[in-house]
């Protein structure tokens, strides 16, 4: 199965999820039968928080970029396509991240995102980072319809 990022945005240079950013995180998200979107991410040694765990800023980036996959999947299923000439239908308006417990630096972590509320103007996604059967961080991301201004 092709990752949503590779299917929708092969030329995207986003640090977290852009396939065209060779130095980025290269997050790959996949739709599930239950409507959620999942990803597995292997942290790099450079993502150390100074204490041997995954850095909080990297976690926030993963949650933001993974929520994008759930949001855009919802948008595409509803026919809410990007404006002409644009690659994104929605952009992050805000994300509330809660760190629950340390996340490992040397083990793969799992990301799970779902859509909480959706209409054409905005979509809210719930997203979490898990390891060893426990939530390590979670967030609620608000995405607003991208309407470029001239």
N, C-alpha and C positions, 0 to 999 in steps of 0.2 A: 504494500500500500504506500502511496506517495504521501509525504507529509503535507499538511495544509499550507505551510509556508512555501514549499517548493511548487505546489500547484498554483497558488494564488499570486505570490509575489517573488518569482525567481530572481528578479533584478533588485529587490529591496536590500538596502545597506544598513538597516537597523542593527545596532550593536547586539541586541538580545536575540532577535529572531530572523535577521536578514540573511537569506542564503548567499547573497552576493558580498557579504562582509567576511572575508577570510580570517580576520582577527577577532570576530565577534563570537558570541556564545553558540551560535548555530542551533538554537532550540528547534526541535521538530515535534509538532503536535499532531495527534491522530484522533479522528472522531470515533466514538464508541456507540454501540447499539442502544445504550440507555440515554443517549443524548449528550453525555459528557464528552469532554475532550481530554486526552491524557498525553503525557510526555515523560520521558526519562532523561535525566541530565546527569552527566558525569562531571563533577567539579574538577577544576584544575588546581594544581599547587598554588598558582598565583591568586586564587580566590580565598586565601587564608585570611581570617579576621585578626590574626596576631595571636590567637589562642589555640590554633589547630582545628578550628571549625569553619564552616562556610560563612563568608562575609555577608552581613545584612544587606548591603547595597546590591550585591549580586542576587540575593534572594528576592529583593524588591523588584529588580529588573526581570527576573524569571517569572514572578507572579504577574507583573504588568504584561509582559510579552505573551505569556501563555493565556491570559485572559483575552487577549486580542484574538486568538484562534477561536475561542468559544463565541465571542461577540460577532466576529465576521461570519462564522458558520451560521449563527442565528439570522444575521442580516441576509446572507445569500439564500437561505431557505425561505425567507419572506420576500425575496425580490428587491431588497433594499440595497441596490448596487452603488458603487462609487460614482461620484459626479464625473461627467465626461472629462477624460484626460487625467484623471486621478487614479491612484492605485488603492487608496484606503477609503472605505465608506464611513468609518468612525475613527476618532482619535481619543486618547485618554484625557478625560477631564479631571480625574482624581482617583487616587487609590489609597485606601486605608489598610495598612499592613500591621499585623499583630504577630510578634515573634513569641512562640509558645515554649520552645525548647531548642537547644543547639542542634544544628544540622551537620552531618558529617562532611569532612573535606575530601575524604578518600573513597567514598562509596557513592554509587549512583543514587539519586533521589528521584521521587516520582512527583509529578505535578498533575492535578486534577482541577478542571474548571467546568462550571455549569452556568447557565443563564438564569438569573433571578427574575428580572423584569425586562420587558422589551417592547418598545414601540419605535416608530421610524425616527423619532428625534433623539432618543437615547436608549442605551442598553446597559444594564447592570449585570456584572458577572461576579460569581463567588469562586475563589481560586485558593488552592492550598498546596503546600509542599509537604510531602510525607517521606518518612524513612523508618524502617523497622516497625511498620504498623502504627506509627504515631504521627500526628500532625506536628510539624516543626514550625510552620508559619502559615498564616492564612490572610487573605485579603478580600476586600470588596472593592471592585473597580467600576467606576462610572465612565462610560464612553458616550461621547456626543457625536451626532451626525456631522461629518466633515463637509462643509460648504465653503469652498474657497471664495475669497472676496477679491474683486478686481480693483 
